[in-house]
């Protein structure tokens, strides 16, 4: 038996701790009556039932995709390790030269990685506006940039596959100050072997990869230490 979400008092699951409950939108099991008691249930239209089922299926699909991405990152890329650091990723690896690239930024100016050679330590961030972990990481990256302001350090934030008129307002609204580039066809991500976002690549002044991280790890202290070590070299 079912009851409408609009009648929560009759819902047997009103104290249910399930995180999906607020999103189900319509149908919950009703209170069971006493033995022999016949209860009159509120009617629910077929359209409402269908809409509720579609919502639940969409949430289930989203959860399945999230689990799959987590598996891809932690098992296939990181070999089952819980941490985000990896030694290699596709054709790139720590200790090897970072592949050069040239793409447009939000100001429609061409930017190349080689522009920073022998000048600055560079942190590449592969991300997208729809990516929740990317959004969390960007807060830490802004804090990192604020701490290292005025030093030989640059964050190149490579958005994946989104248009400038979508990325620009997002960056402005969040008041992020790092240099945003548009990897519209994901050619740079493919060159670096990126398989999940966010992905961070730390490159020293000589253009050599010094650290790789796949997925979000809270905090910026460890990155600050690594970057300060490289700036001093």
N, C-alpha and C positions, 0 to 999 in steps of 0.2 A: 504494500500500500504506500501511496505517496501523498504528500501535502505540498501546498504552494510555499515557496520561500517568503511570500508576502504575509504568511501567517506563522511566524516563528514560534508563537506560543504553543502551537499544536505539534511542533517538531520534536521528535524524540532525540534528535541530535543537536539540540540547541547549545549544549555544553561541549560539543565535539571539538577536540583540539586540532583537527585536520587543517593544515594551512590552505587547502583548496576550498574549504567551506564557503568563505566570503565570495568566491568566484563562481560557484556552481550556478547561482542565478535563478534557480527555480525549484528543484525537486529534492525532497528529503523524506526518509522513512518517517511515517507518522507514529505517534504513541500507540502502543497496542492497548486495546480495551481490555476490560476485565473479562474473565471467562464467561462466554455466553453473551457478552454485550456486543451489540451491533452499532458501529460508529458510522456517522454520516460524514463523508469526506468532501472537502471543497473540490469543485471540478477544475481541471486544468485543460486548456485547449490543446489540441494536437500541435498547433504551431508553437505554443510555449514549450511543450515537451521537446519538440524537434530542436528549437533554438537552444534549449538547455543541454541537450545531448551534444550538439555541435560545439558548444563552449567547452564542455568537459573533454571532448575528443581533442580539441585544439590545445588545451592545457596539457593533456597527456602526451600529445605529439611534441610540444615544447619541452616537457620534462625529458622525453626520450632523446631528443636532439642534444639537450644539455649534457645528459649522461654520456652520450656518444662522443661529444667534443672532449669531455673530461677524460674519457678513456683514451682517445687519440693522443692527447697531450701527455697524460701521466704514464700510460703503458707503452704506446708505440714510440713516442718521441723521447720520454724520459726514462724508459726502461723500467717503469713501475715505481720510480722514486717519487717521494712526496714533494721535494723541492722543485723550484722552477729552473735552476741553472742546468744547462746542458753544455757538452763540449763541442758538439758539432750539430749542424742542421742543414740537411741537403748537401750542397757542395761547399758550404762554408764551415769553418771550424776555428776555434780559439787558437791564436798563434799564427794564423794565415792572413794574407792581405784581404781587406774588405773589397768586394767588387764595386767599381765605380758606377755611378749612374747620374743622369741628368733629367730632371722633371720640373714641371712648373709648380710655383707656390701659389698661395691665395691671391697674390698681387699680379699673377700672370707673368712672373719673372722666372727665367730658367735658373735652376740651382743645381750644382754638381757637388758630389761628395768631395771631389778633388779640390774644390775651392777652399777647403779647410785644412788641406795637407800642410804639415809643418806650422800650423797656426793654432788649431784648437783640438781639444778632445771632443768627440762627437758621440752622442747617444741617439741611436735611431729607435723610434717607437712606431711600430706598425699597429694601427688601430682603426676603428670605425665608430660612428655615432651610435649605432644600434647595439653595440657591444657593452654590456653592463660592466664586466671586469675592466674593460678599457677605460671606462668613465672613472672608475675608482682609482685606477693607476694614474690617470691624468692629474688627479688632485695631488698625489704624491710627487709627480713630476714637476708640478708647479712649485711645490714646496722646495724641491731639490734645486730648481732653477733660482728661486729666491735666495737660498743659502749660498749659492755659488755665483751670485751676480757680480760682474766685473772681472771674473776669472776667465781663463782661456778654455771656455766650455760652451758647447752649443747643443741644444736638443733639436733634432730634426724629426718632426711629427708627421709620419707618412700615412695619410688617410687612405683607406682601401676602397676603391671603386665607387666613391660618392662624388656628386657634383659640387662645384664651388658654392653655388647658391644654397646648398644644404649644410655644408661644412662651415662656411663663413659665419652665419648667424649663430651656430652652436658655439663656436670659439668666442665670439663677441659676447654672447650671453653669459658664458662661464668666466669671461675675463682672463683667459689663458694667454700667456705672453710668449710661448715658444713658437718657433718657426714651423709653420704648417705647410707641408707639400702634398700634392695631389697625385697619388699613385693610381690614376684612374683605371688603367687596364691591368693593374697589379703586376706589372712587369718587374718592378723592383722586388716585390715580395717573392715572385717566382725565382728571381735571380739569387735571392738569399735563402730559398728553400723554406719559406714561412708556411706552416701548415695550420697554425692556430694563432689567434690574437687574444690579448696583446702579446707581442713579442718585442723584446728589447735587445739591441746589439750595441755594445760599447766598443768604440774604436779610438785608438790612441792617435797622437799627432802624426805618427808615421804611416797611418792608414792600416794598422794591424788590428784585427779583432782581439779584444782582451776579455770579453765576457758575453755570454748569451743567456737570455732568460725567456722561457716560454710560459705564458700564463701570468696571472697577477699574484704578487707576493706583497703583503702590506709593509709600509714603511720605506723610508729613503735613506736611512743612516748608512746601510751597507754600500749603496751606490755612491753616497757622498765620500765615503772612505776610499773606494776604488778610484773615483774620479780625481780626488785630491792627490792620490799617489801618482796617477798618470800625468797630471798637470805639472807636478814637480820634476818630471823626468825630461 
